[in-house]
């Protein structure tokens, strides 16, 4: 409700928004994901480094080969996810979700 008679020195009533802005909701969703995306990226790097350190000690080459592939693929997927996230954040990758 607006003021009927504005008094000198009075501060105006704050504007009330009844509708949710879809762009703001979308932006907040990206901001909320930032920590998780960074954690995923870092964890994949750690896992990749650990599996490579394990390579010299492992006796089962088949299991090591599968584990190595899985870790490298995880690291690659996480890196691509982070890259696409940054592109979306800056508006460079529109329409891809």
Backbone atoms as SQL, in Angstrom:
CREATE TABLE atoms (id INTEGER PRIMARY KEY, chain TEXT, resi INTEGER, resn TEXT, atom TEXT, x REAL, y REAL, z REAL);
INSERT INTO atoms VALUES
  (1, 'A', 1, 'UNK', 'N', 0.858, -1.173, 0.000),
  (2, 'A', 1, 'UNK', 'CA', 0.000, 0.000, 0.000),
  (3, 'A', 1, 'UNK', 'C', 0.899, 1.228, 0.000),
  (4, 'A', 2, 'UNK', 'N', 0.589, 2.180, -0.846),
  (5, 'A', 2, 'UNK', 'CA', 1.388, 3.400, -0.904),
  (6, 'A', 2, 'UNK', 'C', 0.864, 4.409, 0.111),
  (7, 'A', 3, 'UNK', 'N', 1.726, 5.355, 0.426),
  (8, 'A', 3, 'UNK', 'CA', 1.327, 6.403, 1.371),
  (9, 'A', 3, 'UNK', 'C', 0.320, 7.338, 0.696),
  (10, 'A', 4, 'UNK', 'N', -0.748, 7.643, 1.418),
  (11, 'A', 4, 'UNK', 'CA', -1.772, 8.540, 0.880),
  (12, 'A', 4, 'UNK', 'C', -1.262, 9.976, 0.901),
  (13, 'A', 5, 'UNK', 'N', -0.696, 10.360, 2.047),
  (14, 'A', 5, 'UNK', 'CA', -0.152, 11.707, 2.187),
  (15, 'A', 5, 'UNK', 'C', 1.318, 11.565, 2.583),
  (16, 'A', 6, 'UNK', 'N', 2.229, 11.965, 1.705),
  (17, 'A', 6, 'UNK', 'CA', 3.638, 11.862, 2.073),
  (18, 'A', 6, 'UNK', 'C', 4.032, 12.959, 3.066),
  (19, 'A', 7, 'UNK', 'N', 4.603, 12.562, 4.183),
  (20, 'A', 7, 'UNK', 'CA', 5.048, 13.530, 5.179),
  (21, 'A', 7, 'UNK', 'C', 6.507, 13.895, 4.907),
  (22, 'A', 8, 'UNK', 'N', 6.866, 15.154, 5.143),
  (23, 'A', 8, 'UNK', 'CA', 8.253, 15.577, 4.920),
  (24, 'A', 8, 'UNK', 'C', 9.209, 14.782, 5.818),
  (25, 'A', 9, 'UNK', 'N', 10.283, 14.286, 5.233),
  (26, 'A', 9, 'UNK', 'CA', 11.297, 13.559, 5.994),
  (27, 'A', 9, 'UNK', 'C', 10.975, 12.092, 6.201),
  (28, 'A', 10, 'UNK', 'N', 9.799, 11.653, 5.817),
  (29, 'A', 10, 'UNK', 'CA', 9.440, 10.239, 5.990),
  (30, 'A', 10, 'UNK', 'C', 10.078, 9.407, 4.879),
  (31, 'A', 11, 'UNK', 'N', 10.511, 8.239, 5.250),
  (32, 'A', 11, 'UNK', 'CA', 11.087, 7.348, 4.236),
  (33, 'A', 11, 'UNK', 'C', 9.948, 6.611, 3.534),
  (34, 'A', 12, 'UNK', 'N', 10.071, 6.418, 2.234),
  (35, 'A', 12, 'UNK', 'CA', 8.999, 5.734, 1.510),
  (36, 'A', 12, 'UNK', 'C', 8.909, 4.263, 1.932),
  (37, 'A', 13, 'UNK', 'N', 7.720, 3.716, 1.833),
  (38, 'A', 13, 'UNK', 'CA', 7.507, 2.307, 2.173),
  (39, 'A', 13, 'UNK', 'C', 8.272, 1.434, 1.174),
  (40, 'A', 14, 'UNK', 'N', 8.840, 0.327, 1.645),
  (41, 'A', 14, 'UNK', 'CA', 9.566, -0.541, 0.717),
  (42, 'A', 14, 'UNK', 'C', 8.623, -1.163, -0.307),
  (43, 'A', 15, 'UNK', 'N', 9.166, -1.363, -1.495),
  (44, 'A', 15, 'UNK', 'CA', 8.373, -1.957, -2.563),
  (45, 'A', 15, 'UNK', 'C', 8.170, -3.446, -2.274),
  (46, 'A', 16, 'UNK', 'N', 6.950, -3.892, -2.407),
  (47, 'A', 16, 'UNK', 'CA', 6.624, -5.294, -2.146),
  (48, 'A', 16, 'UNK', 'C', 6.528, -6.019, -3.476),
  (49, 'A', 17, 'UNK', 'N', 7.284, -7.120, -3.588),
  (50, 'A', 17, 'UNK', 'CA', 7.239, -7.926, -4.807),
  (51, 'A', 17, 'UNK', 'C', 6.459, -9.197, -4.503),
  (52, 'A', 18, 'UNK', 'N', 5.429, -9.419, -5.271),
  (53, 'A', 18, 'UNK', 'CA', 4.604, -10.604, -5.038),
  (54, 'A', 18, 'UNK', 'C', 4.965, -11.754, -5.962),
  (55, 'A', 19, 'UNK', 'N', 5.650, -11.485, -7.058),
  (56, 'A', 19, 'UNK', 'CA', 6.035, -12.520, -8.009),
  (57, 'A', 19, 'UNK', 'C', 7.509, -12.860, -7.838),
  (58, 'A', 20, 'UNK', 'N', 7.843, -14.134, -8.006),
  (59, 'A', 20, 'UNK', 'CA', 9.236, -14.561, -7.957),
  (60, 'A', 20, 'UNK', 'C', 9.865, -14.372, -9.331),
  (61, 'A', 21, 'UNK', 'N', 11.033, -13.791, -9.365),
  (62, 'A', 21, 'UNK', 'CA', 11.749, -13.557, -10.606),
  (63, 'A', 21, 'UNK', 'C', 12.462, -14.846, -11.023),
  (64, 'A', 22, 'UNK', 'N', 12.078, -15.446, -12.155),
  (65, 'A', 22, 'UNK', 'CA', 12.707, -16.704, -12.566),
  (66, 'A', 22, 'UNK', 'C', 14.218, -16.573, -12.788),
  (67, 'A', 23, 'UNK', 'N', 14.652, -15.421, -13.257),
  (68, 'A', 23, 'UNK', 'CA', 16.090, -15.228, -13.475),
  (69, 'A', 23, 'UNK', 'C', 16.841, -15.221, -12.150),
  (70, 'A', 24, 'UNK', 'N', 16.254, -14.619, -11.133),
  (71, 'A', 24, 'UNK', 'CA', 16.901, -14.591, -9.821),
  (72, 'A', 24, 'UNK', 'C', 16.943, -15.992, -9.221),
  (73, 'A', 25, 'UNK', 'N', 15.880, -16.755, -9.394),
  (74, 'A', 25, 'UNK', 'CA', 15.860, -18.132, -8.897),
  (75, 'A', 25, 'UNK', 'C', 16.941, -18.955, -9.593),
  (76, 'A', 26, 'UNK', 'N', 17.053, -18.792, -10.900),
  (77, 'A', 26, 'UNK', 'CA', 18.054, -19.495, -11.687),
  (78, 'A', 26, 'UNK', 'C', 19.460, -19.093, -11.242),
  (79, 'A', 27, 'UNK', 'N', 19.672, -17.811, -11.061),
  (80, 'A', 27, 'UNK', 'CA', 20.982, -17.325, -10.624),
  (81, 'A', 27, 'UNK', 'C', 21.332, -17.867, -9.240),
  (82, 'A', 28, 'UNK', 'N', 20.366, -17.891, -8.346),
  (83, 'A', 28, 'UNK', 'CA', 20.615, -18.410, -7.007),
  (84, 'A', 28, 'UNK', 'C', 20.955, -19.896, -7.053),
  (85, 'A', 29, 'UNK', 'N', 20.306, -20.623, -7.945),
  (86, 'A', 29, 'UNK', 'CA', 20.605, -22.054, -8.089),
  (87, 'A', 29, 'UNK', 'C', 22.061, -22.255, -8.489),
  (88, 'A', 30, 'UNK', 'N', 22.558, -21.445, -9.410),
  (89, 'A', 30, 'UNK', 'CA', 23.962, -21.538, -9.802),
  (90, 'A', 30, 'UNK', 'C', 24.883, -21.169, -8.640),
  (91, 'A', 31, 'UNK', 'N', 24.530, -20.127, -7.915),
  (92, 'A', 31, 'UNK', 'CA', 25.364, -19.736, -6.777),
  (93, 'A', 31, 'UNK', 'C', 25.395, -20.837, -5.726),
  (94, 'A', 32, 'UNK', 'N', 24.273, -21.495, -5.519),
  (95, 'A', 32, 'UNK', 'CA', 24.218, -22.575, -4.544),
  (96, 'A', 32, 'UNK', 'C', 25.055, -23.777, -4.969),
  (97, 'A', 33, 'UNK', 'N', 25.233, -23.974, -6.263),
  (98, 'A', 33, 'UNK', 'CA', 25.998, -25.117, -6.778),
  (99, 'A', 33, 'UNK', 'C', 27.511, -24.903, -6.720),
  (100, 'A', 34, 'UNK', 'N', 27.955, -23.692, -6.585),
  (101, 'A', 34, 'UNK', 'CA', 29.380, -23.371, -6.708),
  (102, 'A', 34, 'UNK', 'C', 30.277, -24.236, -5.825),
  (103, 'A', 35, 'UNK', 'N', 29.943, -24.369, -4.564),
  (104, 'A', 35, 'UNK', 'CA', 30.769, -25.169, -3.655),
  (105, 'A', 35, 'UNK', 'C', 30.800, -26.629, -4.048),
  (106, 'A', 36, 'UNK', 'N', 29.658, -27.164, -4.449),
  (107, 'A', 36, 'UNK', 'CA', 29.595, -28.570, -4.845),
  (108, 'A', 36, 'UNK', 'C', 30.393, -28.838, -6.110),
  (109, 'A', 37, 'UNK', 'N', 30.318, -27.930, -7.046),
  (110, 'A', 37, 'UNK', 'CA', 31.068, -28.091, -8.293),
  (111, 'A', 37, 'UNK', 'C', 32.566, -28.079, -8.018),
  (112, 'A', 38, 'UNK', 'N', 32.995, -27.149, -7.201),
  (113, 'A', 38, 'UNK', 'CA', 34.421, -27.069, -6.863),
  (114, 'A', 38, 'UNK', 'C', 34.872, -28.304, -6.096),
  (115, 'A', 39, 'UNK', 'N', 34.037, -28.786, -5.175),
  (116, 'A', 39, 'UNK', 'CA', 34.374, -29.998, -4.426),
  (117, 'A', 39, 'UNK', 'C', 34.486, -31.202, -5.346),
  (118, 'A', 40, 'UNK', 'N', 33.569, -31.329, -6.282),
  (119, 'A', 40, 'UNK', 'CA', 33.603, -32.440, -7.234),
  (120, 'A', 40, 'UNK', 'C', 34.883, -32.411, -8.057),
  (121, 'A', 41, 'UNK', 'N', 35.222, -31.251, -8.546),
  (122, 'A', 41, 'UNK', 'CA', 36.428, -31.087, -9.344),
  (123, 'A', 41, 'UNK', 'C', 37.678, -31.450, -8.546),
  (124, 'A', 42, 'UNK', 'N', 37.783, -30.967, -7.331),
  (125, 'A', 42, 'UNK', 'CA', 38.966, -31.242, -6.502),
  (126, 'A', 42, 'UNK', 'C', 39.042, -32.707, -6.083),
  (127, 'A', 43, 'UNK', 'N', 37.900, -33.294, -5.727),
  (128, 'A', 43, 'UNK', 'CA', 37.894, -34.694, -5.320),
  (129, 'A', 43, 'UNK', 'C', 38.305, -35.598, -6.466),
  (130, 'A', 44, 'UNK', 'N', 37.876, -35.289, -7.654),
  (131, 'A', 44, 'UNK', 'CA', 38.280, -36.079, -8.817),
  (132, 'A', 44, 'UNK', 'C', 39.790, -35.985, -9.037),
  (133, 'A', 45, 'UNK', 'N', 40.362, -34.813, -8.871),
  (134, 'A', 45, 'UNK', 'CA', 41.812, -34.667, -8.998),
  (135, 'A', 45, 'UNK', 'C', 42.548, -35.480, -7.941),
  (136, 'A', 46, 'UNK', 'N', 42.062, -35.430, -6.710),
  (137, 'A', 46, 'UNK', 'CA', 42.687, -36.201, -5.626),
  (138, 'A', 46, 'UNK', 'C', 42.611, -37.689, -5.921),
  (139, 'A', 47, 'UNK', 'N', 41.441, -38.158, -6.336),
  (140, 'A', 47, 'UNK', 'CA', 41.262, -39.579, -6.636),
  (141, 'A', 47, 'UNK', 'C', 42.182, -40.014, -7.778),
  (142, 'A', 48, 'UNK', 'N', 42.300, -39.195, -8.801),
  (143, 'A', 48, 'UNK', 'CA', 43.191, -39.511, -9.922),
  (144, 'A', 48, 'UNK', 'C', 44.627, -39.638, -9.447),
  (145, 'A', 49, 'UNK', 'N', 45.072, -38.708, -8.621),
  (146, 'A', 49, 'UNK', 'CA', 46.447, -38.763, -8.115),
  (147, 'A', 49, 'UNK', 'C', 46.673, -39.984, -7.232),
  (148, 'A', 50, 'UNK', 'N', 45.683, -40.322, -6.401),
  (149, 'A', 50, 'UNK', 'CA', 45.823, -41.491, -5.531),
  (150, 'A', 50, 'UNK', 'C', 45.899, -42.784, -6.323),
  (151, 'A', 51, 'UNK', 'N', 45.092, -42.925, -7.353),
  (152, 'A', 51, 'UNK', 'CA', 45.119, -44.156, -8.139),
  (153, 'A', 51, 'UNK', 'C', 46.435, -44.288, -8.894),
  (154, 'A', 52, 'UNK', 'N', 47.006, -43.180, -9.290),
  (155, 'A', 52, 'UNK', 'CA', 48.301, -43.248, -9.982),
  (156, 'A', 52, 'UNK', 'C', 49.408, -43.642, -9.004),
  (157, 'A', 53, 'UNK', 'N', 49.328, -43.196, -7.759),
  (158, 'A', 53, 'UNK', 'CA', 50.301, -43.615, -6.749),
  (159, 'A', 53, 'UNK', 'C', 50.145, -45.097, -6.417),
  (160, 'A', 54, 'UNK', 'N', 48.923, -45.592, -6.494),
  (161, 'A', 54, 'UNK', 'CA', 48.630, -46.995, -6.211),
  (162, 'A', 54, 'UNK', 'C', 49.112, -47.895, -7.342),
  (163, 'A', 55, 'UNK', 'N', 49.275, -47.385, -8.524),
  (164, 'A', 55, 'UNK', 'CA', 49.588, -48.197, -9.701),
  (165, 'A', 55, 'UNK', 'C', 50.859, -49.018, -9.533),
  (166, 'A', 56, 'UNK', 'N', 51.847, -48.488, -8.892),
  (167, 'A', 56, 'UNK', 'CA', 53.119, -49.205, -8.735),
  (168, 'A', 56, 'UNK', 'C', 53.013, -50.335, -7.716),
  (169, 'A', 57, 'UNK', 'N', 52.022, -50.304, -6.842),
  (170, 'A', 57, 'UNK', 'CA', 51.919, -51.277, -5.759),
  (171, 'A', 57, 'UNK', 'C', 50.900, -52.381, -6.038),
  (172, 'A', 58, 'UNK', 'N', 50.015, -52.197, -6.983),
  (173, 'A', 58, 'UNK', 'CA', 48.908, -53.130, -7.224),
  (174, 'A', 58, 'UNK', 'C', 49.387, -54.348, -8.008),
  (175, 'A', 59, 'UNK', 'N', 48.915, -55.553, -7.604),
  (176, 'A', 59, 'UNK', 'CA', 49.273, -56.786, -8.288),
  (177, 'A', 59, 'UNK', 'C', 48.250, -57.178, -9.346),
  (178, 'A', 60, 'UNK', 'N', 47.004, -56.817, -9.160),
  (179, 'A', 60, 'UNK', 'CA', 45.948, -57.169, -10.104),
  (180, 'A', 60, 'UNK', 'C', 45.847, -56.073, -11.165),
  (181, 'A', 61, 'UNK', 'N', 46.432, -56.332, -12.311),
  (182, 'A', 61, 'UNK', 'CA', 46.483, -55.300, -13.346),
  (183, 'A', 61, 'UNK', 'C', 45.118, -55.036, -13.971),
  (184, 'A', 62, 'UNK', 'N', 44.260, -56.062, -14.031),
  (185, 'A', 62, 'UNK', 'CA', 42.926, -55.857, -14.602),
  (186, 'A', 62, 'UNK', 'C', 42.118, -54.893, -13.728),
  (187, 'A', 63, 'UNK', 'N', 42.102, -55.141, -12.414),
  (188, 'A', 63, 'UNK', 'CA', 41.375, -54.249, -11.504),
  (189, 'A', 63, 'UNK', 'C', 41.978, -52.855, -11.512),
  (190, 'A', 64, 'UNK', 'N', 43.285, -52.787, -11.551),
  (191, 'A', 64, 'UNK', 'CA', 43.951, -51.490, -11.589),
  (192, 'A', 64, 'UNK', 'C', 43.602, -50.743, -12.871),
  (193, 'A', 65, 'UNK', 'N', 43.552, -51.470, -13.970),
  (194, 'A', 65, 'UNK', 'CA', 43.209, -50.848, -15.243),
  (195, 'A', 65, 'UNK', 'C', 41.791, -50.280, -15.210),
  (196, 'A', 66, 'UNK', 'N', 40.843, -51.049, -14.662),
  (197, 'A', 66, 'UNK', 'CA', 39.470, -50.573, -14.555),
  (198, 'A', 66, 'UNK', 'C', 39.370, -49.367, -13.615),
  (199, 'A', 67, 'UNK', 'N', 40.044, -49.451, -12.480),
  (200, 'A', 67, 'UNK', 'CA', 40.016, -48.346, -11.520),
  (201, 'A', 67, 'UNK', 'C', 40.636, -47.087, -12.121),
  (202, 'A', 68, 'UNK', 'N', 41.725, -47.269, -12.818),
  (203, 'A', 68, 'UNK', 'CA', 42.397, -46.124, -13.436),
  (204, 'A', 68, 'UNK', 'C', 41.491, -45.462, -14.468),
  (205, 'A', 69, 'UNK', 'N', 40.847, -46.284, -15.303),
  (206, 'A', 69, 'UNK', 'CA', 39.923, -45.735, -16.293),
  (207, 'A', 69, 'UNK', 'C', 38.792, -44.969, -15.613),
  (208, 'A', 70, 'UNK', 'N', 38.223, -45.557, -14.559),
  (209, 'A', 70, 'UNK', 'CA', 37.103, -44.913, -13.871),
  (210, 'A', 70, 'UNK', 'C', 37.516, -43.575, -13.269),
  (211, 'A', 71, 'UNK', 'N', 38.677, -43.540, -12.654),
  (212, 'A', 71, 'UNK', 'CA', 39.134, -42.300, -12.025),
  (213, 'A', 71, 'UNK', 'C', 39.448, -41.236, -13.072),
  (214, 'A', 72, 'UNK', 'N', 40.118, -41.623, -14.154),
  (215, 'A', 72, 'UNK', 'CA', 40.422, -40.654, -15.204),
  (216, 'A', 72, 'UNK', 'C', 39.138, -40.129, -15.844),
  (217, 'A', 73, 'UNK', 'N', 38.150, -41.023, -16.038),
  (218, 'A', 73, 'UNK', 'CA', 36.876, -40.590, -16.612),
  (219, 'A', 73, 'UNK', 'C', 36.152, -39.634, -15.662),
  (220, 'A', 74, 'UNK', 'N', 36.181, -39.937, -14.371),
  (221, 'A', 74, 'UNK', 'CA', 35.568, -39.045, -13.376),
  (222, 'A', 74, 'UNK', 'C', 36.222, -37.674, -13.418),
  (223, 'A', 75, 'UNK', 'N', 37.530, -37.647, -13.473),
  (224, 'A', 75, 'UNK', 'CA', 38.245, -36.365, -13.520),
  (225, 'A', 75, 'UNK', 'C', 37.878, -35.588, -14.779),
  (226, 'A', 76, 'UNK', 'N', 37.786, -36.288, -15.905),
  (227, 'A', 76, 'UNK', 'CA', 37.434, -35.635, -17.165),
  (228, 'A', 76, 'UNK', 'C', 36.004, -35.080, -17.107),
  (229, 'A', 77, 'UNK', 'N', 35.074, -35.900, -16.600),
  (230, 'A', 77, 'UNK', 'CA', 33.686, -35.454, -16.508),
  (231, 'A', 77, 'UNK', 'C', 33.535, -34.271, -15.561),
  (232, 'A', 78, 'UNK', 'N', 34.236, -34.310, -14.449),
  (233, 'A', 78, 'UNK', 'CA', 34.154, -33.209, -13.484),
  (234, 'A', 78, 'UNK', 'C', 34.720, -31.925, -14.080),
  (235, 'A', 79, 'UNK', 'N', 35.813, -32.041, -14.803),
  (236, 'A', 79, 'UNK', 'CA', 36.416, -30.864, -15.433),
  (237, 'A', 79, 'UNK', 'C', 35.468, -30.276, -16.479),
  (238, 'A', 80, 'UNK', 'N', 34.850, -31.133, -17.282),
  (239, 'A', 80, 'UNK', 'CA', 33.888, -30.655, -18.281),
  (240, 'A', 80, 'UNK', 'C', 32.670, -30.013, -17.613),
  (241, 'A', 81, 'UNK', 'N', 32.216, -30.624, -16.511),
  (242, 'A', 81, 'UNK', 'CA', 31.081, -30.068, -15.784),
  (243, 'A', 81, 'UNK', 'C', 31.415, -28.664, -15.274),
  (244, 'A', 82, 'UNK', 'N', 32.604, -28.513, -14.721),
  (245, 'A', 82, 'UNK', 'CA', 33.016, -27.198, -14.207),
  (246, 'A', 82, 'UNK', 'C', 33.142, -26.179, -15.332),
  (247, 'A', 83, 'UNK', 'N', 33.705, -26.594, -16.466),
  (248, 'A', 83, 'UNK', 'CA', 33.849, -25.695, -17.614),
  (249, 'A', 83, 'UNK', 'C', 32.480, -25.237, -18.112),
  (250, 'A', 84, 'UNK', 'N', 31.554, -26.185, -18.266),
  (251, 'A', 84, 'UNK', 'CA', 30.206, -25.838, -18.722),
  (252, 'A', 84, 'UNK', 'C', 29.471, -24.977, -17.703),
  (253, 'A', 85, 'UNK', 'N', 29.701, -25.242, -16.429),
  (254, 'A', 85, 'UNK', 'CA', 29.106, -24.416, -15.372),
  (255, 'A', 85, 'UNK', 'C', 29.580, -22.970, -15.517),
  (256, 'A', 86, 'UNK', 'N', 30.874, -22.781, -15.713),
  (257, 'A', 86, 'UNK', 'CA', 31.410, -21.423, -15.858),
  (258, 'A', 86, 'UNK', 'C', 30.846, -20.743, -17.107),
  (259, 'A', 87, 'UNK', 'N', 30.712, -21.500, -18.190),
  (260, 'A', 87, 'UNK', 'CA', 30.141, -20.927, -19.414),
  (261, 'A', 87, 'UNK', 'C', 28.689, -20.508, -19.189),
  (262, 'A', 88, 'UNK', 'N', 27.918, -21.350, -18.479),
  (263, 'A', 88, 'UNK', 'CA', 26.528, -20.994, -18.188),
  (264, 'A', 88, 'UNK', 'C', 26.459, -19.749, -17.310),
  (265, 'A', 89, 'UNK', 'N', 27.335, -19.696, -16.333),
  (266, 'A', 89, 'UNK', 'CA', 27.353, -18.554, -15.402),
  (267, 'A', 89, 'UNK', 'C', 27.584, -17.256, -16.157),
  (268, 'A', 90, 'UNK', 'N', 28.463, -17.303, -17.166),
  (269, 'A', 90, 'UNK', 'CA', 28.785, -16.101, -17.936),
  (270, 'A', 90, 'UNK', 'C', 27.903, -15.943, -19.180),
  (271, 'A', 91, 'UNK', 'N', 26.880, -16.816, -19.318),
  (272, 'A', 91, 'UNK', 'CA', 25.948, -16.694, -20.427),
  (273, 'A', 91, 'UNK', 'C', 26.497, -17.150, -21.767),
  (274, 'A', 92, 'UNK', 'N', 27.552, -17.942, -21.759),
  (275, 'A', 92, 'UNK', 'CA', 28.178, -18.386, -23.010),
  (276, 'A', 92, 'UNK', 'C', 27.614, -19.721, -23.498),
  (277, 'A', 93, 'UNK', 'N', 26.835, -20.416, -22.673),
  (278, 'A', 93, 'UNK', 'CA', 26.317, -21.731, -23.030),
  (279, 'A', 93, 'UNK', 'C', 24.817, -21.735, -22.768),
  (280, 'A', 94, 'UNK', 'N', 24.092, -20.955, -23.542),
  (281, 'A', 94, 'UNK', 'CA', 22.645, -20.805, -23.320),
  (282, 'A', 94, 'UNK', 'C', 21.889, -22.010, -23.839),
  (283, 'A', 95, 'UNK', 'N', 20.840, -22.371, -23.117),
  (284, 'A', 95, 'UNK', 'CA', 19.948, -23.424, -23.565),
  (285, 'A', 95, 'UNK', 'C', 20.406, -24.837, -23.286),
  (286, 'A', 96, 'UNK', 'N', 21.575, -25.035, -22.722),
  (287, 'A', 96, 'UNK', 'CA', 22.062, -26.381, -22.442),
  (288, 'A', 96, 'UNK', 'C', 22.013, -26.579, -20.944),
  (289, 'A', 97, 'UNK', 'N', 21.136, -27.454, -20.477),
  (290, 'A', 97, 'UNK', 'CA', 21.029, -27.745, -19.047),
  (291, 'A', 97, 'UNK', 'C', 21.128, -29.195, -18.778);
